[in-house]
Each structure stands twice: as structure tokens, then as C-alpha cells.
């Protein structure tokens, strides 16, 4: 949620951010009208309440006809107070509803445009030349089936499309990757956490995910939502709290299963495990002061790159354009790994600086140097996830269908240097 004072005093700043996102600015005008009505209603209610208190003192001192008249007035006034209180609450709810639909501001440094208008910040490594090696690369699913690591057919049999089994080397590969991510996070001062994957509406809404996504799974009784990232639970962890940032950022690394409907993705990435309904992930999450948010964002990006380097992948870092930020992000960097059989880069990690957008919605604050409470900044970043298996298998495959294990993962796979096809 954007600061109401900023909306009121500098609405053009908000309009400019919406324009950069490619969205209409009409919502700003609606919010300003709702804010004016809300403040007027509150003023009217408070004036009537003040009169009611004054009248109460007069009644206590009055006698005879004066007392009778005053009592009649108190009855009328009580009804007016009740009606104005209801109007003030309604106006407040209307303002909150509109304000929560408003996306975050955007960084002046973020490239302006749509999904394809990103800026490549850095390229690491070169795509492998399979033609020079004399063989045609297999895709990750074919490799996964040869290795006995991925079973899509039985996943679909028991759960439907876009579900799968990871088994044998596949399960160990994922588990090792996630363990390595947690190990790295702990070494860098993160508190490791296994998070709930079902959260209340106010937590899901507080992070912006209800406004931004139509691919969340919802349970009716009680009303709970399956999370698509542990960011949601980690953001809600300090909801309605004042946290201590005197020693620097507070960092968590959340390990969880994640669930997404993948609404609107019909026909996209239907083969294999690139776009699925359930996956596992280790997510970094940081609370810090607004002044430190940009530097913390770079640190999260650095840790993502460190993990990708350990996977020995070819990848690039992109600065995401304003029209592709999502409702919560102020600025976002993606790391995309080269997928040989697709001949293109695919997203493996994303790190977002949300500034105070989520913190205002979730009422998370800290005390500044003067002891005053201020909203915190929240940031998140992927440190490892199931999709990485796609790039690992395809990048490190050998001509016979076996796959070389990245050095950093070998201790988690019993020291194996190469994963061999089943039955070889």
C-alpha cells in the first residue's frame, strides 16, 4: 500500500508510476475522492461525538424542562453519531479497498516498458556448443526419464496435468540443491525456516498476491490460501509488529513446497517441469530500513548469482521493465539460465525490492534513530527451486544420456560425479 500522505500531497508521482507500468491513472482520482469523503466523514463523526460528550455534561446539571429538552436532543444526537460512524467506516473501507488495488511505485532506475523491454545487466558464461561436440542435446524430460529421475506420466495419472514425480537421482538432485541453498544462506546470516504453505487472507492480501495473481489455490472452510512462494509466510511472520533493525537487516531463508494454478498458461511449457502446479523452493527474505533497501537488493542478487555459479550454469541477469514488475515490486532483477534445447534463456531466480509497500499493508515497522516508528522495506529472492533441474540436466548432459553432476552438488549425491541412465 502506498503512503496515503504521498497520495494526497503528490498524486502526480503515483500517476507517473502507473504510466510507467502501462496502467490507467483513473484509480488515483478515485482514491483521492474516497480519501476526501473518508476524512470528511471522520470529521463529521468526531464533531458529533464532541457535541455528545458536551451534552452529556449539560444533562447532568440541567433540571426540569431544560433537562427534558436536552434528553430529547441526546437521543437525536445518538442516532446521528451512529449514522456518521457507519458512514465514516464505510468511507474508510472504500478508501482501503481502492488503495490496496494500487500497485507499488517504481524505481527511476528500472527500464520503462513491457515484458520484452528488460535490460540485460550481465551475461555469465557462454552457451555450450553441442554441434562442435558432435551430438544433438536431449531435453530435460528425455534425460530425466533416461536417468529414472522424472516421471510425468504417473504424476498426471494421480494428480492431473503439470504434476510429476521426482525419484531416485531426481529427488536427490533437488534435495541436494535445496540443502546447498540453505547452507549458503546460513553462512550469510539468514535464519533458516520451514514455513506454513497455507495462510490467512490478510497475509496473502498483505503481500499483494491476491491483487496480482489469479493462479492461487483457495480453501473455503476455513478460508485459507496455498502459497506460491514462502515469501508470503515470511512477510506475514512479523505482521503487526515493531521489529529491531538496530543490528542491520533481519533475514530469513524459507524452505517450502509452492503451489500455482498456472492460470492462463494453456499450451505454454506443457512438456516437463518448467511450468508446474507444485514445486519446492528456498526463498530469501529480508527486512531492512528503506535507506538500506537498494544495497540489500544487490546483496540478494549477489547470493543468487553465487548459487547459479555453483550449479556451473550459463546465465544472464536482467533488470525487469516496469510493465512486468507485478503489483508489489519497486524494482526486480531476474537471473535466466540458458536452456540448450530451447535455444534461449529461461528465468530461474527473481529478486524484488518491495520497499515499504508490503510493510504498510501488513503493519510492520521499526524504530528509527529518533525512536519514531517507520515502515520497513521488504525484499525477496529465489535461492534454489525445482525448475533449476531443467537447466542442470540439459547443460551438463553427455552424449550417452548421462549427466555430469556439478562439483558443489556431489557431496549431496553420495559423491557421484556422473548420473548414469537407468540400466546402463
ABEGO torsion letter per residue (X at the ends): XBBAAAAAABAAAAAAAAAAAGBBAAAAAAAAAAAAAAAAAAAAAAAAAAAAAAAAAAAAABBEAAAAAAAAAAAAAAAAAAAAAAAAAAAAAAAAAAAAABBBBBBAABBBEBAAABBBABBBEBBBBAAAAGBBBBBAAAAAAAAGABBAAAAAAAAEBGBBBBBEAAAAAAAAAAAAAAAAAAAAGBBBBBBBABBBAAAAAAAGAAAABAABBBBAOBBBBBBABAAAAAAAAABGBBBBAAAEBBBBBBBBBBBBAGBGABGBGABEAABBABBBBBBBBBBBBAAAAAAAAAAAAAAAAAAAAAAGBBBBBBBBBAAAAEAABABBBBBBBBBAAAGBBBBABBBBBAEAAAAAAAGBBBBBAAGBBBBBBBBBBBABBAAAAAAAAAAABBAAGBBBBBAAAAAAAGGBABBBBBGX
